[in-house]
């Protein structure tokens, strides 16, 4: 099916625009998330360096450090805090309980005030339900671990009240899994171990005032990750003290955790612990996907309308050029192309108009020349049709003439018999030329030189050459030609075409049709010449290529050829290594052959 240039431009423009939209969509929904996450983490890493400098400048000013943390969160939506060498959040006195110990296996912990941060046990939002058990003067027991003279509590209990607060991550690492009742009955660890057990009275319960630090205590995901880091730090679980960036997921939300160790002026190790949520990225990507559903529908409609208008706008002058050139091809020079632009299309239109004018004048001149050549062509045709005898017939005639001249029977007609012999010699000469050419092809030493040319142009050239034959016979020639390049010997293929078309004209009744085609079939071009008229008997189809064979044995030699045309054509096609043949059609006879297509 032939596709017009408007459709091609429309499809090309539409596909190009859709490709751009698809690229943007894939980039924003697939790669944008990864890019955004990487960019955000890199920005946070850079900001942590600035935080580190400001933190060192603040020294031990807890309020300044808490303000730094709050500002960091507001600017980057990232939780950040500082941890001491054992993994406790620094400056947590605002959410703690102070205990005065009165009994402990370790003398250093007896009669000592110990501040226990409460964030490891309970959230700020839940403090009201346990606040009563943490009032001043009440006795409490502490199980935990001590490192670098710092007590890290794992369990807080009050036996009589059956009250237990537990840092589950740390207690499971120390004691394994237990029931709540078992937690209150843990015996002290052996002396000298890292685990500790002590009792004492609550001296003071301190709760945060204001929102500077309290928001950290309410973020249990952040606190749980700090507690996990503390356990890893205490028990040397895959942590080498270097900067670390980790991924964490909870409730289908992805987080990035960044840990940066630093040393203060006293040489103590402090850890900057930051955690950021990637949920806004997921939400943004989801919003983009929902948004693109509506955007793509709108853009597709816009693309279709714009592409159609654009295609029509570009193609309109080309269609006008096509219509005008079609008329020129049919020798109708009455119409010219309007030149409306100064671009390449305008220049093409101007050149076609000039070509049309030049062709018109030359064709008129050619028609005059053709009329002058008709008489010469008729003479030439008569001569060609006369050279139809085989060697036997002209030799017999010449022998008869010689015998008459030798006997002296008709001395007054001597010139007549010499002229008769001369005519027979000419006929023999033509026959010998064809026979020599056929012998050359059949010798097996002839090498066919290949050219690259347009087969449709060659057919048109042959048809033009046979124009007078066609006109004289009053047959209608129809062509169906694809413009395609082939690989073959142009001169010899035109010789075959001339033979096929000449035979078709010869055997086609007056005012009947001859159909000439050249159609692409995969990597080949099939050339066919079909004439309407009498069929060839099936048993004679294979013999038609033989030399001196005629399908119509009653036809007079004076109207035929040498009888070698099809034999020569057969050898030419076989030297090309292509398939060929002849077959009866519904209304006549079809001669055909295939040629290899260029490219």
ABEGO torsion letter per residue (X at the ends): XBBBAAAAAAAAAAAAAAAAAAAAAAAAAAAAAAAAAAAAAAAAAAAAAAAAAAAAAAEABAAAAAAAAAAAAAAAGBBBBBBBAAGBBBGAAABBBBBBBABBABAAABGBBBBBBAAAABBAAAAAAAAAAABBGBBBBBBBBBBGGBBBBABBBBAAAGBBBBBAAAAAAAAEBBBAAAAAABBBBBBGBABBBBBEBBABBBBBBEAAAAAAAABAAAAAAAAAAAAAAAAGBGBAGBBBBBBBBBGGBBBBBBBBBBBBAAGBBBBBBBBBBAAAAAAAAAAAAAAAAAAAAAAAAAAAAAAAAAAAAAAAAAAAAAAAAAAAAAGBAABBBBBABABAAAAAAAAAAAAAAAAAAAAAAAAAAAAAAAAAAAAAAAAAAABABBAAAAAAAAAAAAAAAAAGABAAAAAAAAAAAAAAAAAAAAAAAAAAAAAAAAAGABBBBBBBBBAAAAAAAAAAAAAAAAAAAGBBBBBBBBBBBBBBBAAAAAAAAAAAAAAAAAABBBGBBBBBBBBBBEABBBBBBBBBEBBBBAAAAAAAABBGBBABAABBAAABBAGAAAAAAAAAAAAAGBBBEBBBBAABBBBBBBBBBBX
